[in-house]
Amino acid sequence: MKLSRTARVATPALAALALTMALAGPASADPALVTRNGGQILFTAQPGETNTVTFSQSGGFLQVTDTTSILLPGPGCTRFNNVNTVRCGSQTGVTRILASLGDRDDTATNDTSIASDLIGGEGDDKLVGGTGPDRLMDSDGWNAAPGSDTFDGREGNDTIVSRNGGFDQIRCGENPGDFDILLADSAALDVVVPNTCEFVQRG
């Protein structure tokens, strides 16, 4: 059977496309979105992602890195070096970091002195604050005792809400002079590292 010129040209292209699709495998989850709105940095995970995100200050810039998810830079942010890192301009003027992790087993770490709101969603999450005043909250906790800290406020006057009906282990912080507030479940669910929270209220 003789192929027309159009078919002869199209056949290799179609074969290459099929090979590319096969190598790519199933479609991955949408990338997490990072934007800057005035003094606020916003990180929004998409459904189906596992996020391991760190906020840091590098070379005078506010930098966001996610080692397990691609990041999509939105307004006020640009990609830096690779698909897992974005920078959102000068750290000067940034007053708060807001991160919403969504589903899956996620980790968020604030390695800055900037205040942050780190919010876990479904899944076994770990939230780590910085040296400023942080607010850490998770909506469901773990399904079983985690065996390591699920909340760590570190330095600063932090507010932690682990009252979610799941298992958690909480370390508010051990910096002298800080005043940390914890709203927790009963002792049967939430383990609090001794001498790290100045105020604890259990529900």
C-alpha positions as a printed Julia matrix, in Angstrom:
203×3 Matrix{Float64}:
   0.0    0.0    0.0
   1.38   3.4   -0.99
   1.07   6.24   1.53
   0.32   9.76   0.37
   2.93  12.46   1.04
   0.72  13.86   3.83
   0.48  10.47   5.5
   4.26   9.92   5.18
   4.92  13.25   6.92
   2.25  12.79   9.58
   3.12   9.23  10.58
   6.53   9.98  12.19
   5.08  13.01  13.96
   2.22  10.97  15.39
   4.64   8.27  16.49
   6.82  10.85  18.25
   3.76  12.31  19.97
   2.64   8.88  21.14
   6.13   8.15  22.51
   6.22  11.48  24.35
   2.83  10.81  25.94
   3.88   7.31  26.96
   7.05   8.58  28.6
   5.17  11.34  30.38
   2.83   8.85  32.03
  -0.43   9.87  33.68
  -1.19  13.55  34.09
   0.17  15.05  37.31
  -1.7   17.32  39.71
  -1.88  21.01  38.94
   1.02  23.05  40.35
   0.66  25.0   43.57
   0.12  28.72  43.05
   2.34  31.32  44.75
   1.44  35.01  44.59
   2.33  38.26  46.31
  -0.38  40.75  47.16
   1.16  43.82  48.76
   2.81  42.61  51.95
   1.28  39.13  51.83
   2.72  35.96  50.27
   0.0   33.44  49.41
   0.63  29.74  48.77
  -2.33  27.71  47.55
  -2.02  23.97  46.99
  -4.13  22.21  44.38
  -6.1   18.98  44.98
  -4.11  15.78  44.69
  -0.72  17.32  45.51
   1.71  16.33  48.22
   3.42  19.56  49.25
   6.72  19.96  51.11
   7.0   23.73  51.09
   9.59  25.97  52.75
   9.52  29.75  52.99
  12.95  31.36  53.33
  14.89  34.59  52.87
  17.66  34.32  50.29
  19.81  37.15  48.98
  17.28  39.71  50.14
  14.42  37.92  48.37
  11.44  36.04  49.78
  11.84  32.53  48.39
   9.39  29.63  48.25
  10.53  26.06  47.55
   8.43  22.9   47.27
  10.48  19.72  46.9
   7.51  17.51  46.04
   5.38  19.76  43.82
   5.82  22.12  40.89
   5.2   25.77  41.75
   3.34  28.19  39.51
   4.41  31.81  40.06
   1.47  34.19  40.01
   1.36  37.99  40.24
   4.32  39.39  42.17
   6.42  36.21  41.91
   8.81  34.71  39.33
  10.35  31.3   38.78
  13.92  30.92  40.07
  16.37  28.25  38.84
  13.85  25.38  38.56
  10.15  24.47  38.58
  10.19  23.92  42.36
  11.35  27.4   43.4
   9.91  30.9   43.04
  10.93  34.28  44.37
   8.42  36.95  45.3
  10.48  40.11  45.24
  12.29  41.77  48.11
  11.65  40.42  51.58
  11.34  44.06  52.66
   7.69  44.92  53.1
   6.49  41.32  53.47
   4.35  41.24  56.61
   2.67  37.82  56.48
   2.92  34.43  54.81
  -0.33  32.53  54.22
  -0.17  28.86  53.19
  -3.16  26.59  52.53
  -1.97  23.01  52.03
  -5.14  21.22  50.94
  -5.31  17.42  50.89
  -2.58  14.74  51.06
   0.28  14.41  53.6
   1.93  17.83  53.53
   4.68  19.73  55.33
   5.02  23.51  55.59
   8.06  25.18  57.17
   8.56  28.89  57.79
  12.31  29.56  57.92
  11.85  33.34  58.22
  11.12  35.91  60.9
   7.91  36.89  59.09
   4.56  36.11  60.72
   2.73  33.21  59.08
  -0.59  31.4   58.88
   0.09  27.74  58.03
  -3.11  25.78  57.46
  -3.19  22.03  56.95
  -6.07  20.17  55.35
  -6.95  16.53  54.87
  -4.06  14.14  55.4
  -1.21  13.76  57.89
   0.35  17.23  57.92
   3.33  18.82  59.69
   3.44  22.56  60.34
   6.6   24.35  61.49
   6.62  28.03  62.38
   9.46  30.55  62.16
  10.94  33.06  64.57
   7.99  35.45  64.33
   4.39  35.17  65.57
   2.82  32.22  63.76
  -0.68  30.76  63.62
  -0.7   27.03  62.91
  -3.92  25.12  62.29
  -4.87  21.68  60.94
  -8.42  20.63  60.21
  -8.26  16.88  60.86
  -5.08  15.71  62.61
  -3.56  12.26  62.1
  -5.41   8.94  62.04
  -2.98   7.43  64.57
  -0.41   8.7   67.08
   2.3   10.31  64.91
   5.39   9.63  67.05
   6.94  12.99  66.11
   5.91  16.64  66.23
   3.03  17.55  63.94
   3.13  21.16  65.14
   6.3   23.07  66.04
   5.92  26.77  66.72
   9.63  27.38  67.34
  10.36  31.01  68.33
   7.85  33.86  68.6
   4.47  34.24  70.29
   2.52  31.54  68.47
  -1.08  30.36  68.4
  -1.62  26.68  67.58
  -5.0   25.07  66.99
  -4.88  21.26  67.02
  -8.48  20.81  68.16
  -9.53  18.71  65.18
 -10.57  15.28  66.48
  -7.37  13.62  65.26
  -4.02  12.69  66.8
  -1.29  15.32  67.1
   1.99  15.96  68.88
   2.6   19.63  69.66
   5.76  21.54  70.5
   4.86  25.21  70.94
   8.4   26.5   71.36
  11.19  26.68  73.9
  12.4   30.26  73.54
  12.51  32.08  76.91
  10.15  35.04  77.03
   7.73  33.79  74.37
   4.05  33.28  75.16
   2.47  30.48  73.13
  -1.22  29.59  73.1
  -2.48  26.08  72.29
  -6.08  25.0   71.71
  -5.94  21.21  71.77
  -7.99  18.04  71.9
  -8.05  15.84  75.0
  -4.85  14.22  76.25
  -6.04  10.96  74.69
  -5.54  12.52  71.25
  -3.02  15.35  71.59
   0.39  14.97  73.2
   1.98  18.26  74.26
   5.75  18.37  74.7
   6.26  19.45  78.34
   7.3   23.01  79.15
   6.84  24.32  75.61
   3.36  25.93  75.77
   2.59  28.77  78.17
  -1.2   28.42  77.84
  -3.08  25.22  76.97
  -6.83  24.84  76.67
  -8.22  21.41  75.86
 -11.59  20.81  74.29
